[in-house]
Amino acid sequence: MKRYTLLTADMDGTVLNTCKEITPRTARAIHRALAEGWEILFATGRCLAEVRPYLADFPDMHYLLCHSGATVTDLRTGRDLCSVPIHPDTMKKVLAVTAGSDAAAVFFLGNELYIEERFRGRMPYFGCQCFEALYERCAHWVPDREALLQEHIHDVRKLNFFFHETEEWRRCGELFREMPVEFASGIPNNFEITAPGVSKGEGLRLLCRALGIDIAQTVACGDEGNDVSILRAAGLGVAMGNATAEAKAAADVQVADCDHDGVAEAIERYLGQSIRREGSE
């Protein structure tokens, strides 16, 4: 039987339940695995600022793959092992394409996120109310994105758009296909835009090379289209019960949904019998 040494878990819809919480059983499974020497890390589209509240409960977690793979951070030193920003010229083209769109933009600059004040309180209108409380806690709300980008345009690691109209989302998607960017959707009418070649799968490859780990020894858990690359890249791709059809097709196996401890199931099933299952003595 293959021995896996590292497990990544997407956050929203995977390690987090529909209430954006890590359940007690899943938290215990993560703690047990870390204590017994396995590497467990989040592989997320979020930035470090958005993940910090959850990392506070896992001080023994060593790494974070964030910005959909554009950044890999060593949590012990606080240093980025790698980061791949969007080229400034590409940023200008992306913003030109979306200039007339009814869309909220979220800018991931370095390890922080920034949103224009004019979008505050309007997240339900753009269909991203699931992130509203998170943004209130973690985002920097700014009056003018032009001034912001003049200062930070060389370190935009990710850009999120949330469109009100599906047709406008589709129109912009067709234009993005002709540009030097990677883009995926985490929720309906959304685009997560990163630099060319960036993906969670590539982020996992970079981390494995840095750690000297064979990628065949890794497990990846996910639920959405932006998880497909890592589900395919890992030695074992694990789709949540609530995963999209695309994610399930990319995975090797399926576990319970995010509200029924699917990540705990994956840890218990695939990281060795030494990790005791819930309720065992």
ChimeraX attribute file (.defattr): number of C-alpha atoms within 10 A of each C-alpha:
attribute: neighborCount
match mode: 1-to-1
recipient: residues
	/A:1	5
	/A:2	11
	/A:3	11
	/A:4	20
	/A:5	20
	/A:6	25
	/A:7	27
	/A:8	28
	/A:9	25
	/A:10	27
	/A:11	24
	/A:12	22
	/A:13	23
	/A:14	29
	/A:15	29
	/A:16	21
	/A:17	18
	/A:18	14
	/A:19	12
	/A:20	18
	/A:21	16
	/A:22	21
	/A:23	17
	/A:24	11
	/A:25	18
	/A:26	23
	/A:27	17
	/A:28	16
	/A:29	22
	/A:30	26
	/A:31	19
	/A:32	18
	/A:33	23
	/A:34	19
	/A:35	13
	/A:36	11
	/A:37	10
	/A:38	19
	/A:39	19
	/A:40	25
	/A:41	22
	/A:42	23
	/A:43	29
	/A:44	26
	/A:45	26
	/A:46	22
	/A:47	24
	/A:48	24
	/A:49	17
	/A:50	20
	/A:51	18
	/A:52	12
	/A:53	13
	/A:54	14
	/A:55	17
	/A:56	10
	/A:57	12
	/A:58	16
	/A:59	11
	/A:60	16
	/A:61	21
	/A:62	17
	/A:63	22
	/A:64	26
	/A:65	30
	/A:66	27
	/A:67	30
	/A:68	29
	/A:69	32
	/A:70	26
	/A:71	30
	/A:72	25
	/A:73	20
	/A:74	16
	/A:75	17
	/A:76	11
	/A:77	10
	/A:78	10
	/A:79	10
	/A:80	16
	/A:81	17
	/A:82	16
	/A:83	17
	/A:84	19
	/A:85	22
	/A:86	23
	/A:87	18
	/A:88	16
	/A:89	10
	/A:90	14
	/A:91	21
	/A:92	12
	/A:93	14
	/A:94	19
	/A:95	13
	/A:96	11
	/A:97	14
	/A:98	20
	/A:99	10
	/A:100	9
	/A:101	17
	/A:102	15
	/A:103	21
	/A:104	22
	/A:105	20
	/A:106	21
	/A:107	23
	/A:108	25
	/A:109	20
	/A:110	20
	/A:111	18
	/A:112	17
	/A:113	23
	/A:114	19
	/A:115	21
	/A:116	18
	/A:117	14
	/A:118	12
	/A:119	15
	/A:120	13
	/A:121	11
	/A:122	14
	/A:123	18
	/A:124	12
	/A:125	14
	/A:126	19
	/A:127	17
	/A:128	19
	/A:129	14
	/A:130	15
	/A:131	13
	/A:132	15
	/A:133	12
	/A:134	15
	/A:135	20
	/A:136	12
	/A:137	11
	/A:138	18
	/A:139	20
	/A:140	15
	/A:141	18
	/A:142	14
	/A:143	12
	/A:144	12
	/A:145	16
	/A:146	11
	/A:147	11
	/A:148	16
	/A:149	17
	/A:150	10
	/A:151	9
	/A:152	14
	/A:153	20
	/A:154	16
	/A:155	18
	/A:156	24
	/A:157	29
	/A:158	31
	/A:159	23
	/A:160	21
	/A:161	22
	/A:162	24
	/A:163	25
	/A:164	21
	/A:165	14
	/A:166	12
	/A:167	11
	/A:168	16
	/A:169	21
	/A:170	14
	/A:171	13
	/A:172	16
	/A:173	17
	/A:174	10
	/A:175	12
	/A:176	19
	/A:177	11
	/A:178	8
	/A:179	12
	/A:180	16
	/A:181	19
	/A:182	18
	/A:183	23
	/A:184	19
	/A:185	17
	/A:186	18
	/A:187	15
	/A:188	14
	/A:189	21
	/A:190	25
	/A:191	23
	/A:192	21
	/A:193	24
	/A:194	28
	/A:195	22
	/A:196	16
	/A:197	15
	/A:198	25
	/A:199	26
	/A:200	30
	/A:201	23
	/A:202	17
	/A:203	27
	/A:204	23
	/A:205	19
	/A:206	19
	/A:207	23
	/A:208	17
	/A:209	12
	/A:210	11
	/A:211	9
	/A:212	9
	/A:213	14
	/A:214	15
	/A:215	20
	/A:216	16
	/A:217	16
	/A:218	24
	/A:219	25
	/A:220	32
	/A:221	33
	/A:222	36
	/A:223	30
	/A:224	23
	/A:225	19
	/A:226	26
	/A:227	31
	/A:228	26
	/A:229	21
	/A:230	32
	/A:231	29
	/A:232	18
	/A:233	22
	/A:234	25
	/A:235	20
	/A:236	23
	/A:237	28
	/A:238	29
	/A:239	33
	/A:240	29
	/A:241	19
	/A:242	20
	/A:243	25
	/A:244	15
	/A:245	12
	/A:246	15
	/A:247	27
	/A:248	23
	/A:249	16
	/A:250	20
	/A:251	26
	/A:252	15
	/A:253	15
	/A:254	21
	/A:255	20
	/A:256	18
	/A:257	21
	/A:258	29
	/A:259	21
	/A:260	16
	/A:261	23
	/A:262	27
	/A:263	33
	/A:264	24
	/A:265	20
	/A:266	24
	/A:267	26
	/A:268	21
	/A:269	14
	/A:270	18
	/A:271	20
	/A:272	16
	/A:273	10
	/A:274	10
	/A:275	20
	/A:276	16
	/A:277	17
	/A:278	13
	/A:279	6
	/A:280	6
	/A:281	5
